[in-house]
Amino acid sequence: MKYTKGSFPYKGESHDFVHEGNYKVIKKDLEQGVLGEANNDGTIYVDESIPSGSAKEKEVIKHEMVHQKDMENGDLGYTDANVTWKGKKYARKNGKINYKGKWMEEGDHSLPWEKKAHNA
């Protein structure tokens, strides 16, 4: 995977980003414990605490790219209220997802869309 540093801000953002294909990767101060986020607009946020060019940064980007590709092919969708995985909606509230009747932390490795991204 080749990452290149962008030479201009994306959509008015003033911080640095890298980009991989159609994905713009933006360094951002994310919530405590969150290393990366895939967004519906094709951007990926990586927590600014992760050193640029590090193996950890590449790992986070690779993980979030799986989510991006799943969103593009219609397997995965996010709204503020729900996560949709392969046509089934799961309620989302206060950083948790109600998966099969159990409230689980977002990013929990046992959620099927997270398993796929972790195994990539």
Chimera marker file (.cmm) of the C-alpha trace (Angstrom):
<marker_set name="trace">
<marker id="1" x="0.000" y="0.000" z="0.000" r="1" g="1" b="0" radius="0.5"/>
<marker id="2" x="1.392" y="3.396" z="-0.915" r="1" g="1" b="0" radius="0.5"/>
<marker id="3" x="0.475" y="6.459" z="1.123" r="1" g="1" b="0" radius="0.5"/>
<marker id="4" x="1.182" y="9.954" z="-0.129" r="1" g="1" b="0" radius="0.5"/>
<marker id="5" x="1.009" y="13.149" z="1.862" r="1" g="1" b="0" radius="0.5"/>
<marker id="6" x="-1.533" y="15.641" z="0.563" r="1" g="1" b="0" radius="0.5"/>
<marker id="7" x="-0.302" y="19.084" z="-0.345" r="1" g="1" b="0" radius="0.5"/>
<marker id="8" x="-3.573" y="20.906" z="0.384" r="1" g="1" b="0" radius="0.5"/>
<marker id="9" x="-6.338" y="20.724" z="2.997" r="1" g="1" b="0" radius="0.5"/>
<marker id="10" x="-9.432" y="18.647" z="2.280" r="1" g="1" b="0" radius="0.5"/>
<marker id="11" x="-12.804" y="20.434" z="2.466" r="1" g="1" b="0" radius="0.5"/>
<marker id="12" x="-11.351" y="23.328" z="4.408" r="1" g="1" b="0" radius="0.5"/>
<marker id="13" x="-9.459" y="21.212" z="6.918" r="1" g="1" b="0" radius="0.5"/>
<marker id="14" x="-6.181" y="22.830" z="7.924" r="1" g="1" b="0" radius="0.5"/>
<marker id="15" x="-4.297" y="19.740" z="9.114" r="1" g="1" b="0" radius="0.5"/>
<marker id="16" x="-2.219" y="17.250" z="7.188" r="1" g="1" b="0" radius="0.5"/>
<marker id="17" x="-3.619" y="14.168" z="5.524" r="1" g="1" b="0" radius="0.5"/>
<marker id="18" x="-2.413" y="11.261" z="3.448" r="1" g="1" b="0" radius="0.5"/>
<marker id="19" x="-4.389" y="9.599" z="0.789" r="1" g="1" b="0" radius="0.5"/>
<marker id="20" x="-4.750" y="6.109" z="-0.575" r="1" g="1" b="0" radius="0.5"/>
<marker id="21" x="-6.679" y="5.879" z="-3.796" r="1" g="1" b="0" radius="0.5"/>
<marker id="22" x="-10.019" y="7.615" z="-3.275" r="1" g="1" b="0" radius="0.5"/>
<marker id="23" x="-9.672" y="7.812" z="0.505" r="1" g="1" b="0" radius="0.5"/>
<marker id="24" x="-8.411" y="10.903" z="2.262" r="1" g="1" b="0" radius="0.5"/>
<marker id="25" x="-6.809" y="10.117" z="5.608" r="1" g="1" b="0" radius="0.5"/>
<marker id="26" x="-6.969" y="12.986" z="8.070" r="1" g="1" b="0" radius="0.5"/>
<marker id="27" x="-5.166" y="13.233" z="11.399" r="1" g="1" b="0" radius="0.5"/>
<marker id="28" x="-7.631" y="14.385" z="14.051" r="1" g="1" b="0" radius="0.5"/>
<marker id="29" x="-8.062" y="14.408" z="17.818" r="1" g="1" b="0" radius="0.5"/>
<marker id="30" x="-10.523" y="11.512" z="18.275" r="1" g="1" b="0" radius="0.5"/>
<marker id="31" x="-12.396" y="10.407" z="21.384" r="1" g="1" b="0" radius="0.5"/>
<marker id="32" x="-10.436" y="8.611" z="24.083" r="1" g="1" b="0" radius="0.5"/>
<marker id="33" x="-9.671" y="5.045" z="22.965" r="1" g="1" b="0" radius="0.5"/>
<marker id="34" x="-10.642" y="5.624" z="19.311" r="1" g="1" b="0" radius="0.5"/>
<marker id="35" x="-7.743" y="5.179" z="16.895" r="1" g="1" b="0" radius="0.5"/>
<marker id="36" x="-9.590" y="5.573" z="13.598" r="1" g="1" b="0" radius="0.5"/>
<marker id="37" x="-12.939" y="6.237" z="11.979" r="1" g="1" b="0" radius="0.5"/>
<marker id="38" x="-14.300" y="5.525" z="8.507" r="1" g="1" b="0" radius="0.5"/>
<marker id="39" x="-16.733" y="8.217" z="7.367" r="1" g="1" b="0" radius="0.5"/>
<marker id="40" x="-19.590" y="8.146" z="4.878" r="1" g="1" b="0" radius="0.5"/>
<marker id="41" x="-17.896" y="10.836" z="2.773" r="1" g="1" b="0" radius="0.5"/>
<marker id="42" x="-14.913" y="8.589" z="1.968" r="1" g="1" b="0" radius="0.5"/>
<marker id="43" x="-12.569" y="10.114" z="4.526" r="1" g="1" b="0" radius="0.5"/>
<marker id="44" x="-10.736" y="8.212" z="7.223" r="1" g="1" b="0" radius="0.5"/>
<marker id="45" x="-9.791" y="9.865" z="10.503" r="1" g="1" b="0" radius="0.5"/>
<marker id="46" x="-6.692" y="8.671" z="12.343" r="1" g="1" b="0" radius="0.5"/>
<marker id="47" x="-6.039" y="9.861" z="15.885" r="1" g="1" b="0" radius="0.5"/>
<marker id="48" x="-3.347" y="12.504" z="15.965" r="1" g="1" b="0" radius="0.5"/>
<marker id="49" x="-1.551" y="10.632" z="18.776" r="1" g="1" b="0" radius="0.5"/>
<marker id="50" x="-0.476" y="7.949" z="16.279" r="1" g="1" b="0" radius="0.5"/>
<marker id="51" x="2.901" y="8.818" z="14.740" r="1" g="1" b="0" radius="0.5"/>
<marker id="52" x="2.751" y="9.564" z="11.013" r="1" g="1" b="0" radius="0.5"/>
<marker id="53" x="4.294" y="6.835" z="8.902" r="1" g="1" b="0" radius="0.5"/>
<marker id="54" x="4.306" y="4.356" z="11.782" r="1" g="1" b="0" radius="0.5"/>
<marker id="55" x="3.276" y="0.715" z="11.543" r="1" g="1" b="0" radius="0.5"/>
<marker id="56" x="0.344" y="1.549" z="13.861" r="1" g="1" b="0" radius="0.5"/>
<marker id="57" x="-0.881" y="4.272" z="11.504" r="1" g="1" b="0" radius="0.5"/>
<marker id="58" x="-0.745" y="1.875" z="8.560" r="1" g="1" b="0" radius="0.5"/>
<marker id="59" x="-2.608" y="-0.777" z="10.579" r="1" g="1" b="0" radius="0.5"/>
<marker id="60" x="-5.387" y="1.683" z="11.506" r="1" g="1" b="0" radius="0.5"/>
<marker id="61" x="-5.700" y="2.926" z="7.912" r="1" g="1" b="0" radius="0.5"/>
<marker id="62" x="-5.884" y="-0.623" z="6.568" r="1" g="1" b="0" radius="0.5"/>
<marker id="63" x="-8.614" y="-1.483" z="9.110" r="1" g="1" b="0" radius="0.5"/>
<marker id="64" x="-10.665" y="1.608" z="8.253" r="1" g="1" b="0" radius="0.5"/>
<marker id="65" x="-10.249" y="0.971" z="4.516" r="1" g="1" b="0" radius="0.5"/>
<marker id="66" x="-12.048" y="-2.360" z="4.987" r="1" g="1" b="0" radius="0.5"/>
<marker id="67" x="-14.963" y="-0.437" z="6.504" r="1" g="1" b="0" radius="0.5"/>
<marker id="68" x="-14.857" y="2.049" z="3.613" r="1" g="1" b="0" radius="0.5"/>
<marker id="69" x="-15.003" y="-0.740" z="1.038" r="1" g="1" b="0" radius="0.5"/>
<marker id="70" x="-17.859" y="-2.424" z="2.939" r="1" g="1" b="0" radius="0.5"/>
<marker id="71" x="-19.771" y="0.876" z="2.887" r="1" g="1" b="0" radius="0.5"/>
<marker id="72" x="-19.137" y="1.269" z="-0.841" r="1" g="1" b="0" radius="0.5"/>
<marker id="73" x="-20.429" y="-2.201" z="-1.685" r="1" g="1" b="0" radius="0.5"/>
<marker id="74" x="-23.503" y="-1.785" z="0.530" r="1" g="1" b="0" radius="0.5"/>
<marker id="75" x="-22.582" y="-4.306" z="3.234" r="1" g="1" b="0" radius="0.5"/>
<marker id="76" x="-22.069" y="-1.663" z="5.928" r="1" g="1" b="0" radius="0.5"/>
<marker id="77" x="-23.815" y="1.618" z="6.709" r="1" g="1" b="0" radius="0.5"/>
<marker id="78" x="-23.662" y="4.067" z="9.584" r="1" g="1" b="0" radius="0.5"/>
<marker id="79" x="-26.057" y="6.713" z="10.831" r="1" g="1" b="0" radius="0.5"/>
<marker id="80" x="-26.117" y="8.371" z="14.229" r="1" g="1" b="0" radius="0.5"/>
<marker id="81" x="-28.951" y="6.012" z="15.246" r="1" g="1" b="0" radius="0.5"/>
<marker id="82" x="-28.046" y="2.721" z="13.503" r="1" g="1" b="0" radius="0.5"/>
<marker id="83" x="-25.411" y="0.482" z="12.009" r="1" g="1" b="0" radius="0.5"/>
<marker id="84" x="-26.591" y="-1.606" z="9.069" r="1" g="1" b="0" radius="0.5"/>
<marker id="85" x="-24.699" y="-4.811" z="8.298" r="1" g="1" b="0" radius="0.5"/>
<marker id="86" x="-25.707" y="-6.886" z="5.288" r="1" g="1" b="0" radius="0.5"/>
<marker id="87" x="-29.262" y="-5.524" z="5.319" r="1" g="1" b="0" radius="0.5"/>
<marker id="88" x="-29.909" y="-5.785" z="9.079" r="1" g="1" b="0" radius="0.5"/>
<marker id="89" x="-30.133" y="-2.671" z="11.242" r="1" g="1" b="0" radius="0.5"/>
<marker id="90" x="-28.689" y="-2.506" z="14.733" r="1" g="1" b="0" radius="0.5"/>
<marker id="91" x="-29.480" y="0.365" z="17.100" r="1" g="1" b="0" radius="0.5"/>
<marker id="92" x="-26.586" y="2.651" z="17.994" r="1" g="1" b="0" radius="0.5"/>
<marker id="93" x="-26.565" y="4.850" z="21.096" r="1" g="1" b="0" radius="0.5"/>
<marker id="94" x="-23.991" y="6.404" z="23.434" r="1" g="1" b="0" radius="0.5"/>
<marker id="95" x="-21.031" y="4.617" z="21.830" r="1" g="1" b="0" radius="0.5"/>
<marker id="96" x="-22.742" y="1.225" z="21.913" r="1" g="1" b="0" radius="0.5"/>
<marker id="97" x="-24.487" y="-1.011" z="19.387" r="1" g="1" b="0" radius="0.5"/>
<marker id="98" x="-27.377" y="-3.331" z="20.202" r="1" g="1" b="0" radius="0.5"/>
<marker id="99" x="-26.243" y="-6.508" z="18.439" r="1" g="1" b="0" radius="0.5"/>
<marker id="100" x="-28.577" y="-9.475" z="18.857" r="1" g="1" b="0" radius="0.5"/>
<marker id="101" x="-30.084" y="-8.053" z="22.043" r="1" g="1" b="0" radius="0.5"/>
<marker id="102" x="-26.791" y="-7.179" z="23.726" r="1" g="1" b="0" radius="0.5"/>
<marker id="103" x="-25.378" y="-3.635" z="23.973" r="1" g="1" b="0" radius="0.5"/>
<marker id="104" x="-21.745" y="-3.776" z="22.877" r="1" g="1" b="0" radius="0.5"/>
<marker id="105" x="-19.066" y="-1.108" z="22.632" r="1" g="1" b="0" radius="0.5"/>
<marker id="106" x="-18.561" y="0.270" z="19.125" r="1" g="1" b="0" radius="0.5"/>
<marker id="107" x="-15.426" y="-1.358" z="17.743" r="1" g="1" b="0" radius="0.5"/>
<marker id="108" x="-15.942" y="-4.567" z="19.732" r="1" g="1" b="0" radius="0.5"/>
<marker id="109" x="-13.973" y="-7.243" z="17.899" r="1" g="1" b="0" radius="0.5"/>
<marker id="110" x="-16.861" y="-9.719" z="18.064" r="1" g="1" b="0" radius="0.5"/>
<marker id="111" x="-19.131" y="-7.551" z="15.878" r="1" g="1" b="0" radius="0.5"/>
<marker id="112" x="-19.105" y="-9.129" z="12.395" r="1" g="1" b="0" radius="0.5"/>
<marker id="113" x="-18.035" y="-5.966" z="10.523" r="1" g="1" b="0" radius="0.5"/>
<marker id="114" x="-15.200" y="-5.492" z="13.035" r="1" g="1" b="0" radius="0.5"/>
<marker id="115" x="-14.130" y="-9.141" z="12.764" r="1" g="1" b="0" radius="0.5"/>
<marker id="116" x="-13.790" y="-8.707" z="9.008" r="1" g="1" b="0" radius="0.5"/>
<marker id="117" x="-11.702" y="-5.534" z="9.386" r="1" g="1" b="0" radius="0.5"/>
<marker id="118" x="-9.482" y="-7.067" z="12.086" r="1" g="1" b="0" radius="0.5"/>
<marker id="119" x="-8.842" y="-10.141" z="9.953" r="1" g="1" b="0" radius="0.5"/>
<marker id="120" x="-7.828" y="-8.119" z="6.892" r="1" g="1" b="0" radius="0.5"/>
<link id1="1" id2="2" r="1" g="1" b="0" radius="0.2"/>
<link id1="2" id2="3" r="1" g="1" b="0" radius="0.2"/>
<link id1="3" id2="4" r="1" g="1" b="0" radius="0.2"/>
<link id1="4" id2="5" r="1" g="1" b="0" radius="0.2"/>
<link id1="5" id2="6" r="1" g="1" b="0" radius="0.2"/>
<link id1="6" id2="7" r="1" g="1" b="0" radius="0.2"/>
<link id1="7" id2="8" r="1" g="1" b="0" radius="0.2"/>
<link id1="8" id2="9" r="1" g="1" b="0" radius="0.2"/>
<link id1="9" id2="10" r="1" g="1" b="0" radius="0.2"/>
<link id1="10" id2="11" r="1" g="1" b="0" radius="0.2"/>
<link id1="11" id2="12" r="1" g="1" b="0" radius="0.2"/>
<link id1="12" id2="13" r="1" g="1" b="0" radius="0.2"/>
<link id1="13" id2="14" r="1" g="1" b="0" radius="0.2"/>
<link id1="14" id2="15" r="1" g="1" b="0" radius="0.2"/>
<link id1="15" id2="16" r="1" g="1" b="0" radius="0.2"/>
<link id1="16" id2="17" r="1" g="1" b="0" radius="0.2"/>
<link id1="17" id2="18" r="1" g="1" b="0" radius="0.2"/>
<link id1="18" id2="19" r="1" g="1" b="0" radius="0.2"/>
<link id1="19" id2="20" r="1" g="1" b="0" radius="0.2"/>
<link id1="20" id2="21" r="1" g="1" b="0" radius="0.2"/>
<link id1="21" id2="22" r="1" g="1" b="0" radius="0.2"/>
<link id1="22" id2="23" r="1" g="1" b="0" radius="0.2"/>
<link id1="23" id2="24" r="1" g="1" b="0" radius="0.2"/>
<link id1="24" id2="25" r="1" g="1" b="0" radius="0.2"/>
<link id1="25" id2="26" r="1" g="1" b="0" radius="0.2"/>
<link id1="26" id2="27" r="1" g="1" b="0" radius="0.2"/>
<link id1="27" id2="28" r="1" g="1" b="0" radius="0.2"/>
<link id1="28" id2="29" r="1" g="1" b="0" radius="0.2"/>
<link id1="29" id2="30" r="1" g="1" b="0" radius="0.2"/>
<link id1="30" id2="31" r="1" g="1" b="0" radius="0.2"/>
<link id1="31" id2="32" r="1" g="1" b="0" radius="0.2"/>
<link id1="32" id2="33" r="1" g="1" b="0" radius="0.2"/>
<link id1="33" id2="34" r="1" g="1" b="0" radius="0.2"/>
<link id1="34" id2="35" r="1" g="1" b="0" radius="0.2"/>
<link id1="35" id2="36" r="1" g="1" b="0" radius="0.2"/>
<link id1="36" id2="37" r="1" g="1" b="0" radius="0.2"/>
<link id1="37" id2="38" r="1" g="1" b="0" radius="0.2"/>
<link id1="38" id2="39" r="1" g="1" b="0" radius="0.2"/>
<link id1="39" id2="40" r="1" g="1" b="0" radius="0.2"/>
<link id1="40" id2="41" r="1" g="1" b="0" radius="0.2"/>
<link id1="41" id2="42" r="1" g="1" b="0" radius="0.2"/>
<link id1="42" id2="43" r="1" g="1" b="0" radius="0.2"/>
<link id1="43" id2="44" r="1" g="1" b="0" radius="0.2"/>
<link id1="44" id2="45" r="1" g="1" b="0" radius="0.2"/>
<link id1="45" id2="46" r="1" g="1" b="0" radius="0.2"/>
<link id1="46" id2="47" r="1" g="1" b="0" radius="0.2"/>
<link id1="47" id2="48" r="1" g="1" b="0" radius="0.2"/>
<link id1="48" id2="49" r="1" g="1" b="0" radius="0.2"/>
<link id1="49" id2="50" r="1" g="1" b="0" radius="0.2"/>
<link id1="50" id2="51" r="1" g="1" b="0" radius="0.2"/>
<link id1="51" id2="52" r="1" g="1" b="0" radius="0.2"/>
<link id1="52" id2="53" r="1" g="1" b="0" radius="0.2"/>
<link id1="53" id2="54" r="1" g="1" b="0" radius="0.2"/>
<link id1="54" id2="55" r="1" g="1" b="0" radius="0.2"/>
<link id1="55" id2="56" r="1" g="1" b="0" radius="0.2"/>
<link id1="56" id2="57" r="1" g="1" b="0" radius="0.2"/>
<link id1="57" id2="58" r="1" g="1" b="0" radius="0.2"/>
<link id1="58" id2="59" r="1" g="1" b="0" radius="0.2"/>
<link id1="59" id2="60" r="1" g="1" b="0" radius="0.2"/>
<link id1="60" id2="61" r="1" g="1" b="0" radius="0.2"/>
<link id1="61" id2="62" r="1" g="1" b="0" radius="0.2"/>
<link id1="62" id2="63" r="1" g="1" b="0" radius="0.2"/>
<link id1="63" id2="64" r="1" g="1" b="0" radius="0.2"/>
<link id1="64" id2="65" r="1" g="1" b="0" radius="0.2"/>
<link id1="65" id2="66" r="1" g="1" b="0" radius="0.2"/>
<link id1="66" id2="67" r="1" g="1" b="0" radius="0.2"/>
<link id1="67" id2="68" r="1" g="1" b="0" radius="0.2"/>
<link id1="68" id2="69" r="1" g="1" b="0" radius="0.2"/>
<link id1="69" id2="70" r="1" g="1" b="0" radius="0.2"/>
<link id1="70" id2="71" r="1" g="1" b="0" radius="0.2"/>
<link id1="71" id2="72" r="1" g="1" b="0" radius="0.2"/>
<link id1="72" id2="73" r="1" g="1" b="0" radius="0.2"/>
<link id1="73" id2="74" r="1" g="1" b="0" radius="0.2"/>
<link id1="74" id2="75" r="1" g="1" b="0" radius="0.2"/>
<link id1="75" id2="76" r="1" g="1" b="0" radius="0.2"/>
<link id1="76" id2="77" r="1" g="1" b="0" radius="0.2"/>
<link id1="77" id2="78" r="1" g="1" b="0" radius="0.2"/>
<link id1="78" id2="79" r="1" g="1" b="0" radius="0.2"/>
<link id1="79" id2="80" r="1" g="1" b="0" radius="0.2"/>
<link id1="80" id2="81" r="1" g="1" b="0" radius="0.2"/>
<link id1="81" id2="82" r="1" g="1" b="0" radius="0.2"/>
<link id1="82" id2="83" r="1" g="1" b="0" radius="0.2"/>
<link id1="83" id2="84" r="1" g="1" b="0" radius="0.2"/>
<link id1="84" id2="85" r="1" g="1" b="0" radius="0.2"/>
<link id1="85" id2="86" r="1" g="1" b="0" radius="0.2"/>
<link id1="86" id2="87" r="1" g="1" b="0" radius="0.2"/>
<link id1="87" id2="88" r="1" g="1" b="0" radius="0.2"/>
<link id1="88" id2="89" r="1" g="1" b="0" radius="0.2"/>
<link id1="89" id2="90" r="1" g="1" b="0" radius="0.2"/>
<link id1="90" id2="91" r="1" g="1" b="0" radius="0.2"/>
<link id1="91" id2="92" r="1" g="1" b="0" radius="0.2"/>
<link id1="92" id2="93" r="1" g="1" b="0" radius="0.2"/>
<link id1="93" id2="94" r="1" g="1" b="0" radius="0.2"/>
<link id1="94" id2="95" r="1" g="1" b="0" radius="0.2"/>
<link id1="95" id2="96" r="1" g="1" b="0" radius="0.2"/>
<link id1="96" id2="97" r="1" g="1" b="0" radius="0.2"/>
<link id1="97" id2="98" r="1" g="1" b="0" radius="0.2"/>
<link id1="98" id2="99" r="1" g="1" b="0" radius="0.2"/>
<link id1="99" id2="100" r="1" g="1" b="0" radius="0.2"/>
<link id1="100" id2="101" r="1" g="1" b="0" radius="0.2"/>
<link id1="101" id2="102" r="1" g="1" b="0" radius="0.2"/>
<link id1="102" id2="103" r="1" g="1" b="0" radius="0.2"/>
<link id1="103" id2="104" r="1" g="1" b="0" radius="0.2"/>
<link id1="104" id2="105" r="1" g="1" b="0" radius="0.2"/>
<link id1="105" id2="106" r="1" g="1" b="0" radius="0.2"/>
<link id1="106" id2="107" r="1" g="1" b="0" radius="0.2"/>
<link id1="107" id2="108" r="1" g="1" b="0" radius="0.2"/>
<link id1="108" id2="109" r="1" g="1" b="0" radius="0.2"/>
<link id1="109" id2="110" r="1" g="1" b="0" radius="0.2"/>
<link id1="110" id2="111" r="1" g="1" b="0" radius="0.2"/>
<link id1="111" id2="112" r="1" g="1" b="0" radius="0.2"/>
<link id1="112" id2="113" r="1" g="1" b="0" radius="0.2"/>
<link id1="113" id2="114" r="1" g="1" b="0" radius="0.2"/>
<link id1="114" id2="115" r="1" g="1" b="0" radius="0.2"/>
<link id1="115" id2="116" r="1" g="1" b="0" radius="0.2"/>
<link id1="116" id2="117" r="1" g="1" b="0" radius="0.2"/>
<link id1="117" id2="118" r="1" g="1" b="0" radius="0.2"/>
<link id1="118" id2="119" r="1" g="1" b="0" radius="0.2"/>
<link id1="119" id2="120" r="1" g="1" b="0" radius="0.2"/>
</marker_set>
